[in-house]
């Protein structure tokens, strides 16, 4: 048993009246001890469920991110005039609504905007459809290549997926605890704002519960990140909804004291309604993975559909938010132009071809 970790457990697990938050340094140490399994299984499980019940603070999330930065993978900075976007999407996938993010990031990459995404396989607690399975259905298998090869793909195509089971295996044991507990611990919240890119990045994260947005703002500010976006998206993802007004937070840099240059982040609220841009108010339900892949391929081919509406809605927003278009209206028009020109399909082919080549080189005999 770790006596040091027991002190952290006593802090977070002492009940409503006596528990106290961990400091940023303590949260970082506790996270490292769990990832490295220096704490016992009983301690780790107890900590996770106690921390979930009490809820993390923004400072604790910052400490957890510090641990991930120390132990986890990082893509090296690439030569680009554009700030890299990192999308934080729940690792446990989707069960109710059709995801559109693979098309969104392909569209952005085709427009010259670098994007990093991250995730793994079907994972607890929801065991929904994960990103990697969608990509595999589209002919792109991110699971077979190393971090170094992922770096090559990123440099050549503006797109990368950090596959955590392979690139950050220390997290694998954490998922086993999550499965046994049957609840999402604060790790699931922190993952949404994790940045596996070593350069300047624009963090975009989905969320469900409003208090989570405040935690994100505090944690990112402590990490020195003052350009971020929060989206109350479909199933906690970064996909903008169409059946309701999209609630978005635009984080930007401000100065508390200009004389000393003390930076902080302000959060501007943005509300977007699809009907104001002549788009239907209807989210696409998730059927089977096979049906989703067919619908995505039709959308990539420029076919009109409800999924195309989602692609235009999200593509327009992200083109505008990344600075490639002046406003939502021009962003939607640009998204339609890029999709119908075949540029997004070509980007998919380029990524697929490059990863296939790299994967074949792995298995060729010396």
C-alpha positions in Angstrom: 0.0 0.0 0.0 1.2 3.5 -0.8 1.0 5.8 2.3 1.5 8.8 0.1 -1.4 8.0 -2.1 -3.6 7.2 1.0 -3.2 10.9 2.0 -4.6 12.0 -1.4 -7.5 9.5 -1.0 -8.3 10.9 2.5 -8.5 14.4 1.0 -11.0 13.6 -1.8 -12.9 10.8 0.0 -13.7 12.4 3.4 -17.3 13.4 2.6 -19.1 16.6 1.8 -18.1 18.5 4.9 -14.4 17.5 5.4 -13.1 16.6 1.9 -10.8 19.2 0.3 -9.5 19.6 -3.3 -6.0 18.5 -4.2 -3.5 21.1 -5.2 -2.4 21.1 -8.8 0.9 19.4 -7.8 -0.9 16.8 -5.7 -3.3 16.0 -8.6 -0.4 15.6 -10.9 1.4 13.2 -8.5 -1.8 11.2 -7.8 -2.4 10.8 -11.5 1.1 9.6 -12.1 0.9 7.1 -9.3 -2.3 5.7 -10.8 -0.9 5.5 -14.3 2.3 3.9 -13.1 0.3 1.6 -10.7 2.3 2.8 -7.7 -1.0 2.9 -5.8 -2.8 -0.3 -5.1 -5.9 -1.4 -7.0 -8.1 -0.8 -4.0 -6.6 2.7 -3.6 -7.1 3.5 -7.3 -10.7 2.3 -7.4 -11.6 4.1 -4.2 -10.0 7.3 -5.4 -11.7 7.3 -8.8 -15.2 6.8 -7.4 -14.6 9.3 -4.5 -13.3 11.9 -6.9 -16.3 11.4 -9.2 -18.7 11.9 -6.3 -17.0 15.1 -5.1 -16.3 16.3 -8.7 -12.9 17.7 -9.8 -11.8 21.3 -9.7 -10.2 23.2 -12.6 -6.9 23.2 -10.7 -7.1 19.4 -10.2 -7.7 19.0 -14.0 -4.7 21.1 -14.7 -2.6 18.8 -12.5 -3.9 15.8 -14.2 -3.0 17.4 -17.6 0.5 18.0 -16.2 0.8 14.3 -15.5 -0.4 13.4 -19.0 2.1 15.9 -20.5 4.9 14.3 -18.5 4.1 10.7 -19.3 2.1 10.8 -22.5 2.9 11.1 -26.2 3.4 14.4 -28.0 3.3 15.1 -31.7 6.1 17.5 -32.7 5.3 21.0 -34.0 4.8 21.1 -37.7 5.6 23.8 -40.2 2.2 25.5 -40.6 1.0 29.1 -40.7 -2.2 28.0 -39.0 -2.7 27.2 -35.3 -3.3 23.5 -34.9 -6.7 22.5 -33.7 -7.0 19.7 -31.2 -10.5 18.2 -30.9 -11.5 16.6 -27.5 -14.2 14.0 -28.2 -15.5 11.5 -25.5 -13.6 8.3 -25.7 -16.6 6.1 -25.0 -18.1 6.8 -28.4 -21.6 7.4 -29.7 -24.8 5.4 -29.3 -27.7 7.7 -30.3 -26.6 10.3 -32.9 -24.5 9.9 -36.0 -21.0 11.4 -35.6 -19.8 13.9 -38.3 -16.3 14.7 -36.9 -14.4 12.5 -39.4 -15.9 14.4 -42.3 -15.3 17.7 -40.4 -11.6 17.1 -39.8 -11.1 15.9 -43.4 -12.7 19.0 -44.7 -10.5 21.2 -42.4 -7.4 19.3 -43.5 -8.4 19.7 -47.1 -8.7 23.5 -46.5 -5.2 23.6 -45.0 -6.2 23.6 -41.4 -4.1 21.0 -39.3 -6.2 18.9 -36.9 -5.3 16.4 -34.1 -7.8 14.0 -32.7 -7.3 11.3 -30.1 -9.1 8.2 -28.7 -9.2 4.4 -28.6 -11.5 1.4 -29.1 -14.9 0.7 -27.7 -14.5 1.8 -24.1 -16.6 2.1 -20.9 -18.9 3.2 -19.7 -21.0 3.6 -22.8 -19.1 1.3 -25.2 -20.4 3.4 -28.1 -19.1 3.6 -31.7 -15.5 5.1 -31.5 -13.6 7.2 -34.0 -11.2 4.5 -35.0 -13.9 2.1 -36.2 -15.4 4.8 -38.3 -12.0 5.6 -39.8 -11.4 1.9 -40.5 -14.8 1.7 -42.3 -13.6 4.7 -44.5 -10.3 2.8 -45.3 -8.0 4.4 -42.7 -6.5 2.3 -40.0 -4.8 4.5 -37.4 -4.3 1.6 -35.0 -1.4 0.0 -36.9 1.1 2.9 -37.1 3.6 4.1 -34.5 3.7 7.7 -33.1 6.6 8.5 -35.4 4.6 7.3 -38.4 1.6 9.3 -37.2 3.9 12.3 -37.1 4.7 11.7 -40.8 1.0 11.5 -41.7 0.4 14.7 -39.8 3.2 16.5 -41.6 2.0 15.4 -45.0 -1.8 15.5 -44.7 -2.6 18.0 -41.9 -4.4 15.2 -40.0 -3.4 12.9 -37.1 -5.1 10.6 -34.6 -3.3 9.7 -31.4 -4.4 6.1 -30.8 -4.1 5.8 -27.0 -3.9 2.0 -26.6 -0.7 2.1 -28.7 0.7 5.6 -28.2 -0.2 5.9 -24.5 -0.4 2.4 -23.1 -0.2 3.6 -19.5 -3.8 4.6 -19.8 -5.0 1.0 -20.6 -5.2 -0.1 -17.0 -7.3 3.0 -16.1 -9.9 1.8 -18.6 -10.2 -1.5 -16.7 -11.0 0.4 -13.5 -13.6 2.4 -15.3 -15.2 -0.7 -16.6 -15.4 -2.3 -13.2 -16.7 0.9 -11.5 -19.3 1.5 -14.2 -18.9 5.2 -13.9 -16.9 7.9 -15.7 -14.2 9.2 -13.3 -12.7 12.7 -13.7 -10.1 11.2 -16.1 -13.0 11.2 -18.7 -13.4 15.0 -18.2 -9.7 15.7 -18.4 -9.3 13.8 -21.6 -11.6 16.2 -23.4 -9.0 19.0 -23.0 -5.8 16.9 -23.2 -3.4 18.3 -25.8 -1.1 15.7 -27.4 0.6 18.3 -29.6 3.8 20.0 -28.5 3.2 23.2 -30.4 0.7 26.0 -30.2 -2.8 24.6 -30.2 -6.4 25.7 -30.2 -8.2 23.3 -27.9 -11.8 22.5 -28.9 -13.7 20.3 -26.5 -17.3 19.0 -26.1 -19.2 19.0 -22.9 -22.6 18.0 -21.5 -23.0 19.6 -18.1 -22.5 23.4 -17.7 -20.2 23.2 -14.7 -17.8 21.3 -16.8 -17.2 24.3 -19.0 -16.1 26.3 -16.0 -13.6 23.6 -15.0 -12.2 23.6 -18.5 -11.8 27.4 -18.5 -9.9 27.3 -15.2 -7.7 24.3 -16.2 -6.8 25.7 -19.6 -6.0 29.1 -18.2 -3.7 27.5 -15.6 -2.0 25.6 -18.5 -1.4 28.9 -20.3 -4.0 28.2 -23.0 -6.1 31.2 -23.8 -7.5 30.2 -27.2 -10.1 27.5 -26.8 -13.6 26.6 -27.8 -16.3 24.7 -25.8 -19.3 23.1 -27.5 -22.4 21.7 -25.8 -22.4 19.1 -28.6 -24.0 15.8 -29.5 -23.4 13.3 -26.7 -20.7 15.5 -25.3 -18.8 15.6 -28.6 -17.6 18.6 -30.7 -20.4 18.0 -33.2 -22.8 20.9 -33.3 -26.4 19.8 -32.8 -29.1 20.6 -35.4 -32.2 19.8 -33.4 -31.6 22.7 -31.0 -29.6 25.9 -30.8 -25.9 25.2 -30.4 -24.4 26.6 -27.2 -20.7 27.5 -27.7 -18.0 29.2 -25.6 -15.3 31.2 -27.4 -12.2 31.5 -25.2 -9.8 34.3 -26.0 -6.9 36.1 -24.5 -7.4 39.1 -22.2 -5.3 41.0 -19.8 -6.0 41.4 -16.1 -3.2 43.9 -15.7 -1.7 45.3 -18.8 1.1 46.9 -16.9 2.5 43.5 -16.0 1.1 41.6 -18.9 -0.9 39.2 -16.7 -2.9 37.1 -19.1 -6.2 35.3 -18.5 -9.0 33.9 -20.7 -12.4 35.3 -21.2 -15.4 33.3 -22.4 -17.7 34.8 -25.0 -21.1 33.0 -25.4 -22.2 32.2 -28.9 -25.6 30.8 -29.8 -26.2 29.3 -33.3 -29.5 28.1 -34.7 -29.5 26.1 -37.9 -32.8 27.5 -39.2 -31.1 30.9 -39.4 -28.8 29.5 -42.1 -31.5 27.6 -44.0 -30.6 24.2 -42.5 -33.1 21.7 -41.1 -33.5 21.2 -37.4 -32.9 17.5 -37.3 -30.0 15.4 -35.9 -29.2 12.3 -37.8 -29.8 9.2 -35.6 -27.1 6.5 -35.4 -28.2 3.3 -36.9 -25.5 0.6 -37.6 -21.9 1.4 -38.2 -22.2 0.0 -41.7 -25.1 2.3 -42.6 -23.2 5.3 -41.2 -20.2 4.5 -43.3 -22.3 4.3 -46.4 -24.0 7.7 -45.6 -20.5 9.2 -45.0 -19.2 8.0 -48.3 -22.3 9.4 -50.1 -21.7 12.7 -48.3 -18.1 12.7 -49.4 -19.3 12.2 -52.9 -21.4 15.4 -52.6 -24.8 13.7 -52.3 -27.6 15.7 -50.6 -28.9 14.2 -47.4 -29.5 14.9 -43.7 -25.9 13.9 -43.0 -24.7 16.4 -45.6 -26.7 19.1 -43.7 -24.7 18.2 -40.6 -21.5 18.3 -42.6 -22.2 21.8 -43.8 -23.3 23.0 -40.4 -20.2 21.8 -38.7 -17.9 22.4 -41.5 -19.1 26.0 -41.8 -18.6 26.6 -38.1 -15.1 25.2 -38.0 -14.0 27.0 -41.1 -15.1 30.2 -39.5 -13.7 29.5 -36.1 -10.3 28.6 -37.5 -10.2 31.9 -39.4 -10.6 30.4 -42.9 -13.9 32.2 -43.4 -15.2 35.6 -42.2 -18.6 34.3 -40.9 -20.9 31.3 -40.6 -22.7 32.1 -43.9 -19.5 32.1 -45.9 -18.2 29.1 -43.9 -21.2 27.0 -44.9 -20.9 28.0 -48.5 -17.1 27.2 -48.4 -17.8 23.8 -46.8 -20.3 23.0 -49.6 -17.8 24.0 -52.2 -15.0 21.9 -50.8 -17.2 18.9 -50.3 -18.7 19.0 -53.8 -15.3 19.7 -55.5 -14.1 16.2 -54.4 -11.2 17.8 -52.3 -12.4 16.0 -49.1 -12.6 12.7 -50.8 -9.1 13.2 -52.2 -7.9 14.1 -48.7 -9.3 10.8 -47.4 -7.6 8.9 -50.2 -4.3 10.6 -49.5 -4.5 9.7 -45.8 -5.5 6.2 -46.5 -2.8 5.6 -49.1 -0.1 7.0 -46.8 -1.1 5.0 -43.8 -1.4 1.8 -45.9 2.1 2.4 -47.2 3.5 2.9 -43.7 1.7 -0.1 -42.3 3.0 -2.3 -45.1 6.6 -1.2 -44.3 6.1 -2.4 -40.7 5.3 -5.9 -41.7 7.8 -6.4 -44.5 10.6 -8.8 -43.5 14.0 -7.2 -42.9 
